[in-house]
Amino acid sequence: MSYFNFVNCAAISLIVMDLLWPNHMACGDQRALFG
């Protein structure tokens, strides 16, 4: 996964996390690790 895709994934995950908790499909385990 490229750095750009990682940042995109993190940003989208934060937005989705605010709107629809919990949503583990947005970014797989990455949100659990970094979010």
SVG drawing of the C-alpha trace seen along z (x, -y; Angstrom):
<svg xmlns="http://www.w3.org/2000/svg" viewBox="-24 -13 28 19">
<polyline fill="none" stroke="black" stroke-width="0.4" points="0.0,0.0 1.4,-3.4 1.8,-6.2 -0.9,-8.3 -3.4,-5.4 -2.6,-5.0 -3.3,-8.6 -6.5,-8.5 -7.6,-5.4 -6.9,-7.0 -8.8,-10.2 -11.8,-8.3 -11.8,-6.1 -11.8,-9.1 -14.8,-10.6 -16.7,-7.3 -15.9,-6.7 -17.5,-10.0 -20.6,-9.3 -21.1,-5.6 -19.6,-3.9 -18.4,-1.3 -17.4,-0.7 -14.5,1.8 -14.9,2.2 -13.6,-1.3 -9.9,-0.4 -9.7,3.1 -7.4,3.4 -5.5,0.2 -8.0,-2.0 -7.8,0.4 -4.0,-0.1 -3.7,-3.8 -7.2,-5.2"/>
</svg>
